[in-house]
């Protein structure tokens, strides 16, 4: 299984499907009819009827068809049987928006407009229900998707057929909702035919905000491979098979042998990160010459975005596969850190410009304690550009994500990642990077 930085993983080519409703342009606005210009000499007797008939106004009740969101990183929803490994890679449904098992959106967290056919997704950013003033769902089918933390993906849990939905439907606390106008009958048929065990995935928006966190200012943190709560405070995330913020989908069932604790702090110079991994295994044969291959072995991958993943920029550039602007602009940086079997520590930069790391780090493995300890100081000066940069001041928000790679000489590569890939694994969906507030 290929993790995020390996650009060799092939994406399925977009397939034009007759089942997917083609975008239909909204009807044109009526042209303005200029008023009749008076003649220079008034006629002796005004005509009783105007010389020209006014153009016919369009019927205000005629159904309009909303345009699909058309940006390069337009949000959509896809699904597949999780057993289909050609599509379900790393727990992420790996299909594009043109597939017959995908639904494109005309809106996100927007109430429907009367006489406009739309396809709209809602999460808790919209509110607790889809109710809105003057919004009717009489012509919509509505689908609810909840996260199954035993299967590590979203599942379709309830369907309201056309004519059965109303504005009081609750948006799942850990999931999302989709409203599809009856005009898009192919979408409704495809969604109705989807199995209750199919893995659904929201692209470009999130089903949960539970991974977001506020971190505190650093107090005399030393990058020495010795991590304690006295120095770092409480962990920001505790990673384990019972935690809903992470996924063990790549591990064999009931063999979730690796856990970890993630700590963060900051000052005006650096983001400080510590990851303590508890695992009986440690295998890493990388050297300095092939450090960028460390994702195949024991290591951590770290994403830092210099603006909030919930902000306008990432919302428009979340899709690394088709829109690499955020990497080129240095708004998204992805780092790797590891220690190899010869106790040599290594680092790399997979995403961002320049692709070098100037900060301080330490990685120590203790087979006796079964612990691998990572401590990193990432300079703010490495992250962002003139428009999107971090000053390390209280109240700023940015994005930070961590995935923990695991494996042995006899077991294939496995990865523990934050919810929905964490913006690192799968499709590199940067809207899934947790929002970190400097508190």
C-alpha positions as CSV (number, residue, x, y, z in Angstrom):
1,X,0.0,0.0,0.0
2,X,1.4,3.3,-1.1
3,X,1.3,6.2,1.5
4,X,0.8,9.8,0.6
5,X,4.2,11.0,-0.5
6,X,4.7,8.2,-3.1
7,X,3.6,9.8,-6.3
8,X,3.9,6.4,-8.0
9,X,0.5,5.3,-6.8
10,X,-1.8,5.4,-9.8
11,X,-5.1,7.1,-9.5
12,X,-8.0,5.4,-11.3
13,X,-8.5,7.2,-14.6
14,X,-11.7,9.2,-14.6
15,X,-14.4,7.2,-16.3
16,X,-17.2,9.0,-18.0
17,X,-20.3,7.3,-16.9
18,X,-23.7,7.5,-18.5
19,X,-25.1,7.0,-15.0
20,X,-23.7,10.3,-13.7
21,X,-26.0,13.2,-14.5
22,X,-24.2,15.7,-16.7
23,X,-24.1,19.3,-15.4
24,X,-27.0,21.2,-16.8
25,X,-26.5,24.9,-17.2
26,X,-29.0,27.1,-15.4
27,X,-31.5,28.7,-17.7
28,X,-30.5,32.1,-18.9
29,X,-31.7,35.3,-17.3
30,X,-34.3,37.0,-19.4
31,X,-32.8,39.7,-21.6
32,X,-33.9,43.2,-20.8
33,X,-36.4,44.7,-23.2
34,X,-35.5,48.4,-23.7
35,X,-38.3,50.8,-23.5
36,X,-39.6,52.3,-26.8
37,X,-37.7,55.5,-27.7
38,X,-40.1,58.3,-28.5
39,X,-39.9,59.6,-32.1
40,X,-38.6,63.0,-32.6
41,X,-42.0,64.2,-33.8
42,X,-44.9,63.0,-31.8
43,X,-47.6,61.3,-33.9
44,X,-50.8,63.2,-34.2
45,X,-52.8,60.3,-32.7
46,X,-51.1,57.9,-30.3
47,X,-51.6,54.3,-31.3
48,X,-53.8,52.3,-29.1
49,X,-51.5,49.3,-29.1
50,X,-47.7,49.2,-28.9
51,X,-46.0,48.6,-32.1
52,X,-44.0,45.7,-30.7
53,X,-45.1,42.9,-28.4
54,X,-43.0,42.6,-25.2
55,X,-40.8,39.5,-25.0
56,X,-42.4,36.7,-23.0
57,X,-41.1,36.5,-19.4
58,X,-39.9,33.0,-18.3
59,X,-42.2,31.1,-16.0
60,X,-40.9,31.8,-12.4
61,X,-42.0,28.2,-11.4
62,X,-39.9,26.6,-14.0
63,X,-37.3,24.3,-12.4
64,X,-33.7,25.5,-12.6
65,X,-30.7,23.2,-12.4
66,X,-27.8,24.2,-10.1
67,X,-24.3,24.0,-11.6
68,X,-21.9,21.5,-10.0
69,X,-19.0,23.1,-8.1
70,X,-16.4,23.4,-10.8
71,X,-13.1,24.3,-9.0
72,X,-10.1,22.0,-9.5
73,X,-10.6,20.8,-5.9
74,X,-14.4,20.5,-6.0
75,X,-15.9,18.4,-3.2
76,X,-17.6,15.1,-3.8
77,X,-18.6,11.9,-2.2
78,X,-17.5,8.4,-3.3
79,X,-18.0,4.8,-2.1
80,X,-17.0,1.2,-2.7
81,X,-17.1,-2.2,-1.2
82,X,-14.3,-2.0,1.4
83,X,-13.2,-5.5,0.3
84,X,-12.4,-4.1,-3.2
85,X,-8.7,-3.4,-2.6
86,X,-8.3,-1.8,-6.0
87,X,-10.5,1.0,-4.9
88,X,-10.3,0.9,-1.0
89,X,-6.6,1.8,-0.5
90,X,-5.5,2.5,3.0
91,X,-9.0,2.8,4.2
92,X,-9.7,5.6,1.7
93,X,-12.1,5.1,-1.2
94,X,-9.8,5.9,-4.1
95,X,-12.1,6.9,-6.9
96,X,-12.5,10.3,-8.6
97,X,-15.7,12.3,-9.0
98,X,-16.5,11.0,-12.6
99,X,-17.0,7.4,-11.4
100,X,-20.5,5.9,-11.2
101,X,-19.9,5.4,-7.5
102,X,-19.3,9.1,-6.9
103,X,-21.7,12.0,-6.3
104,X,-20.6,15.5,-7.3
105,X,-22.0,18.5,-5.3
106,X,-23.6,21.7,-6.3
107,X,-23.3,23.0,-2.8
108,X,-21.8,22.4,0.7
109,X,-23.7,23.5,3.8
110,X,-26.1,25.5,1.8
111,X,-29.9,25.3,2.2
112,X,-31.7,24.4,-1.0
113,X,-33.4,27.2,-3.0
114,X,-37.0,26.8,-4.1
115,X,-37.3,25.6,-7.8
116,X,-33.6,24.9,-8.0
117,X,-32.5,21.3,-8.3
118,X,-29.3,20.8,-6.2
119,X,-27.0,18.1,-4.6
120,X,-25.9,19.4,-1.2
121,X,-23.8,17.9,1.6
122,X,-24.1,19.0,5.2
123,X,-22.0,18.4,8.2
124,X,-22.1,19.8,11.8
125,X,-20.5,23.1,10.6
126,X,-24.0,23.8,9.2
127,X,-25.8,23.1,12.5
128,X,-27.7,20.3,14.2
129,X,-30.4,19.9,11.6
130,X,-30.8,20.8,7.9
131,X,-33.7,23.1,8.7
132,X,-33.6,26.6,7.2
133,X,-36.1,29.4,6.7
134,X,-38.1,29.0,3.4
135,X,-36.1,25.8,2.5
136,X,-38.2,22.8,1.4
137,X,-37.0,19.2,1.0
138,X,-40.2,17.9,-0.6
139,X,-38.4,17.1,-3.8
140,X,-35.3,15.6,-2.2
141,X,-34.0,12.2,-1.2
142,X,-31.8,12.6,2.0
143,X,-29.1,10.1,3.1
144,X,-27.4,9.9,6.4
145,X,-23.8,8.7,6.8
146,X,-22.3,7.8,10.2
147,X,-18.7,6.8,11.1
148,X,-18.3,3.2,12.1
149,X,-15.3,3.1,14.4
150,X,-15.1,-0.7,14.2
151,X,-14.8,-0.7,10.4
152,X,-12.9,2.6,10.2
153,X,-15.2,4.2,7.6
154,X,-18.5,6.0,7.0
155,X,-21.6,3.9,6.3
156,X,-25.0,4.8,4.9
157,X,-27.3,4.4,8.0
158,X,-30.6,5.9,6.9
159,X,-32.4,6.9,3.7
160,X,-35.4,9.3,3.3
161,X,-37.0,8.8,-0.1
162,X,-38.2,11.7,-2.1
163,X,-41.3,13.2,-0.4
164,X,-40.3,11.7,3.0
165,X,-37.6,14.2,4.0
166,X,-38.1,17.4,6.0
167,X,-35.9,20.1,7.5
168,X,-36.0,18.6,11.0
169,X,-33.6,15.8,10.0
170,X,-30.6,15.8,12.3
171,X,-27.1,16.0,10.9
172,X,-25.0,13.2,12.4
173,X,-22.7,14.3,15.2
174,X,-20.0,12.1,13.6
175,X,-20.8,12.0,10.0
176,X,-22.5,13.9,7.2
177,X,-25.8,14.1,5.3
178,X,-26.5,14.3,1.6
179,X,-29.7,15.9,0.0
180,X,-30.3,15.0,-3.7
181,X,-33.1,16.6,-5.7
182,X,-35.3,14.1,-7.6
183,X,-34.0,15.6,-10.9
184,X,-30.7,13.8,-10.3
185,X,-32.4,10.4,-10.5
186,X,-29.2,8.5,-11.5
187,X,-27.6,9.6,-8.3
188,X,-30.6,8.5,-6.3
189,X,-30.6,5.1,-8.0
190,X,-26.9,4.6,-7.4
191,X,-27.1,5.7,-3.7
192,X,-30.1,3.4,-3.1
193,X,-28.3,0.5,-4.6
194,X,-25.2,1.0,-2.4
195,X,-24.8,-1.5,0.3
196,X,-25.1,-0.6,4.0
197,X,-21.6,-2.0,4.4
198,X,-20.1,0.0,1.6
199,X,-17.4,2.5,2.7
200,X,-18.3,6.1,2.0
201,X,-15.8,8.9,2.0
202,X,-16.3,12.7,1.8
203,X,-13.7,14.5,-0.3
204,X,-13.0,18.1,0.3
205,X,-15.0,18.3,3.6
206,X,-15.0,16.5,6.9
207,X,-17.4,14.3,8.8
208,X,-15.9,15.2,12.2
209,X,-14.0,18.0,14.0
210,X,-13.1,15.8,16.9
211,X,-9.4,15.8,15.9
212,X,-9.0,19.5,16.1
213,X,-7.0,20.8,19.1
214,X,-5.7,23.8,21.0
215,X,-2.0,23.7,22.0
216,X,-0.2,25.7,24.7
217,X,3.0,27.8,24.6
218,X,6.2,25.8,25.2
219,X,8.0,25.9,28.5
220,X,11.7,25.1,28.2
221,X,11.3,22.2,25.8
222,X,14.5,20.4,25.0
223,X,14.9,18.2,21.9
224,X,16.7,15.3,23.5
225,X,14.5,12.2,23.1
226,X,13.2,12.4,26.6
227,X,9.5,13.1,26.7
228,X,7.5,13.7,29.9
229,X,4.2,15.4,30.7
230,X,6.1,17.6,33.1
231,X,7.9,19.0,30.1
232,X,5.2,18.7,27.4
233,X,1.9,18.7,29.3
234,X,-0.9,16.3,28.4
235,X,-0.9,14.6,25.0
236,X,-2.9,16.3,22.3
237,X,-3.9,12.9,20.8
238,X,-3.8,9.4,22.3
239,X,-3.6,6.9,19.4
240,X,-5.1,3.5,20.0
241,X,-7.6,1.0,18.6
242,X,-10.4,2.3,20.9
243,X,-9.9,5.9,19.9
244,X,-12.3,7.2,17.3
245,X,-9.9,9.9,16.1
246,X,-7.6,7.3,14.3
247,X,-7.8,4.3,12.1
248,X,-6.2,0.8,12.2
249,X,-7.8,-0.3,9.0
250,X,-4.4,-1.5,7.6
251,X,-3.7,-3.8,10.5
252,X,-4.9,-7.4,10.8
253,X,-8.1,-7.6,12.8
254,X,-7.4,-7.9,16.6
255,X,-3.7,-7.4,16.0
256,X,-3.5,-3.6,16.7
257,X,-0.1,-3.9,18.4
258,X,1.0,-0.3,18.1
259,X,-0.2,2.7,20.2
260,X,1.2,6.2,20.6
261,X,0.9,9.6,22.3
262,X,1.3,12.8,20.4
263,X,2.3,16.1,22.1
264,X,2.6,19.6,20.7
265,X,3.6,23.1,21.9
266,X,4.8,26.3,20.3
267,X,6.7,29.5,20.7
268,X,7.4,32.4,18.3
269,X,10.1,30.4,16.6
270,X,9.0,26.8,16.3
271,X,6.2,24.2,16.4
272,X,7.3,21.5,18.9
273,X,6.1,18.0,18.3
274,X,6.7,14.8,20.2
275,X,5.4,11.3,19.3
276,X,6.0,8.4,21.6
277,X,5.2,5.1,19.8
278,X,4.8,1.9,21.9
279,X,5.4,-1.1,19.6
280,X,7.2,-4.4,19.9
281,X,8.5,-4.1,16.4
282,X,10.9,-1.7,14.8
283,X,12.3,-2.2,11.3
284,X,13.9,0.5,9.1
285,X,16.7,-0.3,6.6
286,X,16.8,3.2,5.1
287,X,20.1,5.1,4.8
288,X,20.8,8.7,4.0
289,X,20.8,7.9,0.3
290,X,17.2,6.7,0.2
291,X,15.7,8.5,3.2
292,X,12.7,9.5,1.2
293,X,11.7,5.8,1.1
294,X,11.3,5.8,4.9
295,X,7.5,5.6,4.5
296,X,7.9,1.9,3.7
297,X,9.3,1.4,7.2
298,X,9.0,2.6,10.8
299,X,8.7,6.4,10.8
300,X,6.3,9.3,11.3
301,X,4.9,11.5,8.6
302,X,4.0,15.1,9.6
303,X,1.9,17.6,7.6
304,X,2.0,21.3,8.5
305,X,-0.3,23.8,6.7
306,X,0.4,27.5,7.2
307,X,-3.3,28.4,7.1
308,X,-6.3,26.7,8.6
309,X,-7.5,23.6,6.8
310,X,-11.0,25.0,7.2
311,X,-10.1,28.3,5.5
312,X,-10.8,29.4,2.0
313,X,-7.4,28.5,0.6
314,X,-7.3,24.8,1.6
315,X,-11.0,24.5,0.7
316,X,-10.0,25.5,-2.9
317,X,-6.8,23.5,-3.0
318,X,-7.4,20.4,-0.9
319,X,-6.8,17.8,-3.6
320,X,-3.1,17.1,-4.0
321,X,-3.8,14.7,-6.9
322,X,-5.3,17.3,-9.2
323,X,-4.2,20.6,-7.6
324,X,-0.7,20.8,-6.3
325,X,-0.8,24.6,-5.8
326,X,-0.6,24.4,-2.0
327,X,2.6,22.4,-2.2
328,X,4.2,24.7,-4.8
329,X,3.2,27.7,-2.7
330,X,4.8,26.0,0.4
331,X,1.4,26.3,2.2
332,X,1.5,22.5,2.8
333,X,4.7,20.8,3.9
334,X,5.1,17.2,4.7
335,X,8.1,15.8,6.7
336,X,9.4,12.4,7.5
337,X,11.5,11.4,10.6
338,X,12.9,8.0,11.5
339,X,15.8,6.1,13.1
340,X,17.2,3.2,11.1
341,X,18.4,-0.2,12.3
342,X,21.9,1.2,12.8
343,X,20.6,3.9,15.2
344,X,21.1,6.6,12.5
345,X,18.4,9.3,12.6
346,X,17.1,10.5,9.2
347,X,14.7,13.2,8.0
348,X,13.2,14.2,4.7
349,X,10.7,16.7,3.2
350,X,8.3,15.1,0.7
351,X,6.1,18.2,0.1
352,X,7.0,21.9,0.1
353,X,9.7,24.3,-1.1
354,X,12.5,24.0,-0.4
355,X,12.6,20.3,0.3
356,X,15.1,20.5,3.2
357,X,14.6,20.6,6.9
358,X,16.5,23.2,8.9
359,X,15.0,22.4,12.4
360,X,16.1,20.3,15.3
361,X,15.1,16.7,15.9
362,X,15.9,13.5,17.8
363,X,14.7,10.0,17.2
364,X,15.5,7.2,19.7
365,X,14.5,3.5,19.7
366,X,14.6,1.4,22.8
367,X,13.9,-2.3,22.1
368,X,13.9,-3.0,25.8
369,X,11.1,-0.5,26.5
370,X,9.5,-1.2,23.1
371,X,9.4,2.6,22.6
372,X,10.3,4.8,19.6
373,X,10.5,8.5,20.7
374,X,10.4,11.3,18.1
375,X,11.0,15.0,19.1
376,X,11.0,17.7,16.5
377,X,11.2,21.5,16.4
378,X,9.9,22.7,13.1
379,X,10.7,26.4,12.4
380,X,7.8,28.6,11.4
381,X,10.2,30.3,9.0
382,X,10.1,27.1,6.9
383,X,6.3,27.1,6.5
384,X,4.2,29.2,4.2
385,X,4.8,32.2,2.0
386,X,4.4,36.0,2.2
387,X,0.6,35.7,2.1
388,X,0.2,32.5,4.3
389,X,2.7,32.4,7.1
390,X,2.8,31.7,10.8
391,X,4.2,34.0,13.4
392,X,3.7,31.8,16.4
393,X,1.4,34.1,18.2
394,X,-1.5,33.2,20.4
395,X,-4.8,32.9,18.5
396,X,-3.4,31.8,15.2
397,X,-4.7,28.6,13.6
398,X,-2.9,26.3,11.2
399,X,-3.0,22.6,10.4
400,X,-0.9,19.7,11.8
401,X,-1.3,16.0,11.1
402,X,0.7,12.9,12.1
403,X,0.6,9.4,10.8
404,X,2.6,6.6,12.3
405,X,4.1,4.0,10.0
406,X,4.8,0.5,11.2
407,X,5.9,-2.8,10.0
408,X,8.5,-5.6,10.4
409,X,10.9,-7.5,8.2
410,X,8.2,-10.2,7.7
411,X,5.0,-8.0,7.8
412,X,3.9,-5.6,5.1
413,X,3.8,-1.9,5.6
414,X,1.0,-0.7,7.8
415,X,0.0,2.8,8.9
416,X,-1.9,4.3,11.8
417,X,-3.5,7.5,10.6
418,X,-5.8,10.2,11.9
419,X,-9.4,10.1,10.8
420,X,-10.1,10.1,7.1
421,X,-6.4,9.8,6.2
422,X,-5.5,12.9,8.2
423,X,-4.5,14.6,5.0
424,X,-1.5,12.3,4.6
425,X,-2.7,8.8,3.7
426,X,-4.9,8.0,0.7
427,X,-5.8,10.9,-1.5
428,X,-3.9,13.5,0.5
429,X,-7.2,15.4,1.2
430,X,-5.8,18.4,3.1
431,X,-9.3,19.3,4.4
432,X,-8.8,16.3,6.7
433,X,-5.7,17.9,8.4
434,X,-6.7,18.8,12.0
435,X,-7.0,22.4,12.8
436,X,-4.5,23.4,15.5
437,X,-5.1,26.7,17.4
438,X,-2.2,28.4,19.3
439,X,-3.8,28.9,22.7
